[in-house]
Amino acid sequence: MISISLVMIVKNGERVLARCLDSFRNVVDEIVIVDTGSTDSTKAIAAGYTDRIYDFEWVDDFSAARNFAFSKATKDYIYSADADEMIDGENIEKFMALKEAMQPEIEMVQMVYVNRHEYTTTENYERDLRPKLYKRLRKFRWVEPVHEAVSMLPLVYDSDIEILHMPENAHAGRDFGIFEKTIKAQGSLSERLRHMYAQELMLAGEKKDLDAAAAYFDALAHDGESTEDIRTECYCVLARQARLSADVNGFFKWALKNVSTAPCSEICCELGQYFFDAADLEEASVWFLNAAEETEAVLVAASGGEHAYEMLAHCYEKTAGLHPEIKEECLRIAIEYKAKAKDNRKA
């Protein structure tokens, strides 16, 4: 049987830490807690489960903190945990079975991350596979029968173990601060971080966050080296920022740039929301229908399904209230769209 170190970085997690550690304590063989500056009882709670508690000065860099935490692990594999997640009885049994049967050549195990959408920041789906278990000491392997080379790709196993992600609040404000600091220091973001910044802005950004990001995405939108995919993401962020700022000319400038090339569900939803707010329900429903059934999402999956159908239902409900002569038909259609929204939520 393999041995496992549960490793986590924490800060002010007193409300959820015990729930997490109680659920995992009989699955793992070691618990390593790295505290990044708690001012509550987080460290005292952790001390009830382990003496492997370390302090790490927070430097707005999750990778630095994770690398430090991983360096303190001593077991065969490392389970990377967040304080706001837990595992239930059925999945504890699956995890124990995995420990018994794990083949030594497996270097990474993915598990099903089950999200709560109340505090969504970057998650598009209620369930998605994520790497959670890592081999601590990785062995290199030679591959290919000729022109041999060292394989740098890990051997990954996709398990059906479910990890429940149950946050009690959103962390988008913290994330946006790190994005802004990184852009100021480096002048740009990696392709991966740029995509995640745009995604998080569309999922959880407030007007002030979009205002702070506007100059960066405006520059990218005008950069001749930006691909169409990058510009599309920029148009989404900039159209949302302009709409929230009541900048009508700016809103239509960015929205139409997308519609004239490769329209996406997010822009269709933005147009739908603009007309919905203007009480033009007929025009709003046209754009929400385009979002749901004629276009693809690039940042927010729900804009091409659940959200668009919910807004269509709202359009028809409002229309029913304004036009008694067609009330029953409008309410019937609204019910149909609510059912489609529910189906898309499950998907």
TAQUI-V863705 format. One line per field, one symbol per residue. ss: DSSP state (2 for helix, 1 for strand, 0 for the rest). phi: phi as a letter, one per 40 degrees, with the letter a starting at -180 (. if undefined). Layout:
BEGIN
ss = ???
phi = ???
END
This chain:
BEGIN
ss = 00011111110000002222222200000111111000000222222000001110000002222222222000001111000011002222222222222000000111111110222000000011111111100000111000001110000111111111100000022222222222222200002222222222222200222222222222222200000222222222222222220002222222222220000122222222222220002222222222222001000022220222222222222222220222222222222222222222220
phi = .cbbccbabbafbccbccdccccbdccbbabbbbcbhcbbcdcccdccbabcbbbbccbfaccccccccccccbccbbccbbccbabcdcccccccccdcbdccccbabcbccbccccbcbbccbcbacbcbbbccbcccbcbgcafdaccbcccbbccbcbbccbcbacbcdcccccdccccccbgabcdccccccccccccbccdccccccdcccccccccccccccccdcccccccccccccfccccdcdcccdcccbbdbcccccccdcdccccgccccdccccccccbbbbcbbbdcccadccccccccdcccccccbdcbdccccccdccccccccccccc
END
